[in-house]
Amino acid sequence: MSAATGRTATVRGRQLRIGAGHYSLSQKSLQAARRWLDRQGVTVRDHTLKETA
């Protein structure tokens, strides 16, 4: 199974974007998906806005 054609996925909040697909996931599911994608050699970039202290 191929995870992504570009070998890069993006996370924004709780949404995972792979190619043209956008998937809303729970925090726990997102964490598991990120680990699985990493094991498949897919770079996962987090574009979630961080709060400043």
Buried (B, 14 or more C-beta within 10 A) or exposed (E): EEBBEEEBBBBEEEBBBBEEEEEEBEEEEBEEBBEEBEEEEBEBEEEEEEEEE
